């Protein structure tokens, strides 16, 4: 039986799930942000200002998901940032004593909790997997990469998956509209329609991939062999637990768009990363084998 998060031939909706505006510390107004995403080919984005919920979505011809970014210092896990998606209210800054209090607040309001930029926060991998109620982790955050070169949290994701966590991986821009940080990462979601409930269901189910450039058209496994089909790539990497995995590259001056990988016995998951000739990368969500 084939296991897949993406359905071949099904359309995608493009969106960003971490955005700031002048409502908190961003330099663009909500209307300016909405206009930028619409003009750059996005179908939706989430306005996730710090401790401030969206009061009224701008009318700029694009779907806006309301959200909030929370932050704090957990007494056991250390510093954290968590985005609550599909969240329409927020308490005052500092209202939560722990990370679990944040995720409880989001869950009680039927929102979706995302752990933000753990590398930037200084979170070790063990603390990532101990934050309860998180659906996804930001595997790439372009603002963190632009400012301090700590935007990539793939190791945090892999360590957590290998330890038994079940998480999806997002790419976001987390733009504050400063040093060319907008548009550096996004998600491509296969949802039934372009509505907030449909998008939230799809993201919870892992029916999306994350990207800063390449396309992932198919990714599946029968438990023995994993198969990927992508846009033209300079590398397709299959990543599993521990030292297991494989990288596939084209002959010099060429590109590849397909690859197959024999899954080693005993691994619990396989995911892929796809690089293009510009050095841009995409990430498929893990397929669980155990």
C-alpha positions in Angstrom: 0.0 0.0 0.0 1.4 3.4 -1.0 1.9 6.0 1.6 1.9 9.7 0.5 1.0 13.1 1.8 0.7 14.6 -1.7 -1.8 13.4 -4.3 -0.5 13.4 -7.9 -2.3 15.8 -10.1 -4.2 17.6 -7.3 -3.8 21.5 -7.3 -1.8 23.4 -4.7 -2.5 26.6 -2.9 0.6 28.7 -2.1 0.8 30.5 1.2 3.0 32.0 4.0 2.2 31.1 7.6 4.3 33.6 9.5 4.0 37.3 8.8 4.3 40.6 10.8 2.9 44.0 10.2 2.7 47.4 11.8 0.2 45.9 14.3 3.3 44.7 16.1 6.9 45.1 14.9 6.6 44.9 11.1 7.2 47.8 8.7 4.3 47.1 6.3 0.7 47.8 7.2 -1.8 44.8 6.9 -3.1 46.2 3.6 0.5 46.6 2.2 1.3 43.0 3.3 -1.8 41.6 1.7 -1.1 43.5 -1.5 2.5 42.2 -1.6 1.5 38.6 -1.3 -1.3 38.9 -3.8 1.0 40.5 -6.3 3.7 37.8 -5.8 1.4 34.9 -6.6 0.3 33.8 -3.1 -3.2 32.4 -2.5 -3.2 33.1 1.2 -1.0 34.1 4.1 -1.3 34.2 7.9 -0.9 37.5 9.8 0.8 36.5 13.0 1.8 39.6 14.9 3.4 39.4 18.4 0.6 39.0 21.0 -1.9 40.8 18.8 -4.7 39.0 16.9 -6.1 40.2 13.6 -9.0 42.6 14.2 -10.1 43.0 10.6 -8.6 41.3 7.5 -7.6 43.7 4.7 -9.6 43.6 1.6 -6.9 43.0 -1.0 -8.1 40.0 -2.9 -6.2 37.4 -0.8 -7.2 35.0 2.0 -5.8 36.0 5.4 -5.5 33.5 8.1 -5.7 35.1 11.6 -2.9 34.2 14.0 -0.7 35.3 16.8 3.0 34.7 17.7 3.7 34.0 21.4 7.0 33.9 23.1 8.4 33.1 26.5 10.9 31.4 28.7 9.8 27.9 29.8 11.4 27.0 33.2 12.4 23.6 31.9 12.7 24.0 28.1 14.2 27.5 27.8 13.2 30.2 25.3 10.5 29.5 22.7 8.3 31.1 20.1 5.0 29.5 19.1 2.6 30.7 16.4 -1.1 30.0 16.8 -2.9 29.7 13.4 -6.6 30.4 13.0 -6.6 32.3 16.3 -8.7 35.4 16.7 -7.7 36.6 20.2 -4.7 37.0 22.4 -4.1 37.8 26.1 -1.5 40.4 27.2 2.1 39.7 26.6 3.7 37.3 29.2 0.4 35.7 30.2 1.7 32.1 29.9 4.2 30.6 32.4 5.1 27.6 30.1 5.1 26.6 26.5 2.5 24.0 27.2 0.2 26.7 28.6 0.5 28.4 25.1 -0.4 25.2 23.2 -3.3 24.5 25.6 -4.6 28.0 24.9 -4.3 27.4 21.1 -5.9 24.0 21.3 -8.8 25.2 23.4 -9.7 27.7 20.7 -9.3 25.0 18.0 -6.2 26.7 16.5 -3.1 25.0 15.2 0.3 25.4 17.0 3.6 25.8 15.2 7.0 25.9 16.9 8.9 28.7 15.4 12.6 28.9 14.3 14.1 26.7 17.1 17.7 27.2 15.9 17.3 31.0 16.1 15.8 30.6 19.6 18.7 28.5 20.8 16.4 25.5 21.5 18.2 22.1 21.6 16.5 19.3 19.8 15.4 17.5 23.0 13.4 20.5 24.0 11.7 20.7 20.6 10.1 17.3 20.9 9.0 18.1 24.5 6.7 21.0 23.5 3.3 19.4 23.6 0.5 19.9 21.1 2.7 21.2 18.3 1.6 20.1 14.8 4.6 21.5 12.9 8.0 23.1 13.3 9.6 25.7 11.0 12.2 23.8 9.2 13.2 27.0 7.4 12.7 30.7 8.3 14.1 33.2 5.9 14.2 36.2 8.3 16.3 34.1 10.7 18.6 33.1 7.8 18.9 36.7 6.5 19.7 38.3 9.8 21.9 35.7 11.7 22.2 32.7 9.4 20.1 30.5 11.8 17.1 29.9 9.6 17.5 26.2 8.9 16.2 23.9 11.7 16.3 20.6 9.8 18.5 18.9 12.4 15.9 19.8 15.1 13.2 18.2 13.0 15.2 15.0 12.2 16.3 14.5 15.9 12.7 14.9 17.0 11.4 12.5 14.3 14.0 9.9 15.2 13.0 10.1 18.9 9.4 9.3 18.0 7.8 12.8 17.5 5.3 13.2 14.7 5.8 16.6 13.2 5.4 18.4 9.9 8.0 20.9 8.5 7.1 24.4 7.4 9.1 27.0 5.4 8.1 30.6 6.2 9.4 34.0 5.6 8.5 35.5 9.0 8.9 38.8 7.3 9.2 42.1 9.2 9.7 43.9 5.8 13.3 44.8 6.6 16.4 43.2 5.1 14.9 41.5 2.0 13.2 38.9 4.2 9.8 38.6 2.4 9.1 35.7 0.1 12.0 33.5 1.2 9.9 30.5 2.3 6.4 29.2 1.8 4.1 26.2 1.8 2.2 24.5 -1.1 -1.0 23.1 0.4 -3.3 20.5 -1.2 -6.7 21.5 0.2 -10.3 20.9 -0.9 -10.8 24.6 -1.4 -9.3 28.0 -0.5 -11.0 28.5 2.8 -9.5 28.6 6.3 -11.1 25.4 7.6 -10.0 23.5 4.5 -6.4 24.8 4.7 -6.2 24.0 8.5 -7.4 20.4 7.9 -4.8 19.9 5.1 -2.0 21.3 7.2 -2.9 19.2 10.2 -2.8 16.2 7.9 0.6 17.1 6.4 -0.9 17.6 2.9 1.6 20.1 1.8 5.3 20.7 1.1 7.6 23.5 2.1 9.8 25.5 -0.3 12.0 28.4 -1.1 12.0 27.6 -4.8 11.7 24.0 -6.1 8.5 22.1 -6.7 7.7 18.7 -5.3 5.2 17.0 -7.5 5.1 13.5 -6.1 6.6 11.7 -3.0 5.5 8.3 -1.9 6.6 5.0 -0.6 5.4 1.4 -0.4 7.6 0.8 2.6 10.4 -0.7 0.6 11.2 2.0 -2.0 10.6 5.7 -1.9 9.9 7.7 -5.1 10.1 11.4 -5.8 9.2 13.5 -8.8 10.2 17.2 -8.7 10.9 20.3 -10.8 14.4 20.3 -12.4 16.8 19.6 -9.5 20.6 19.6 -8.8 20.0 17.2 -5.9 17.2 15.0 -4.5 18.1 13.8 -1.0 16.2 11.1 0.9 16.6 11.5 4.7 15.9 8.8 7.4 16.8 8.0 11.0 20.5 8.2 12.0 23.0 7.6 9.3 20.5 6.3 6.7 19.7 8.2 3.5 20.8 8.9 0.0 21.6 11.8 -2.3 20.9 11.7 -6.1 22.6 14.1 -8.5 22.5 14.5 -12.2 25.5 14.2 -14.6 27.5 17.4 -15.0 25.5 20.2 -16.6 22.2 18.4 -16.4 19.3 18.2 -13.9 17.2 15.4 -12.5 13.4 15.3 -11.9 13.0 11.8 -10.5 14.7 9.5 -8.0 14.1 6.2 -6.2 15.5 5.2 -2.9 15.5 1.8 -1.3 14.3 2.3 2.3 16.7 0.6 4.8 15.1 -1.9 7.2 14.3 -0.5 10.6 14.0 3.2 9.8 10.9 4.9 11.1 10.5 7.7 8.5 11.7 9.0 5.2 11.5 12.6 3.9 13.1 14.5 1.0 14.9 17.7 0.4 15.2 19.1 -3.2 17.8 21.6 -4.3 17.7 23.5 -7.6 20.6 25.1 -9.6 20.2 28.4 -7.8 20.8 26.8 -4.4 17.1 27.1 -3.4 15.6 24.2 -1.5 12.2 22.4 -0.9 11.2 20.0 1.9 8.6 17.2 1.7 6.9 16.1 4.9 8.1 12.8 6.4 6.4 9.5 5.5 6.2 7.3 8.5 7.2 3.7 8.1 6.9 2.2 11.6 
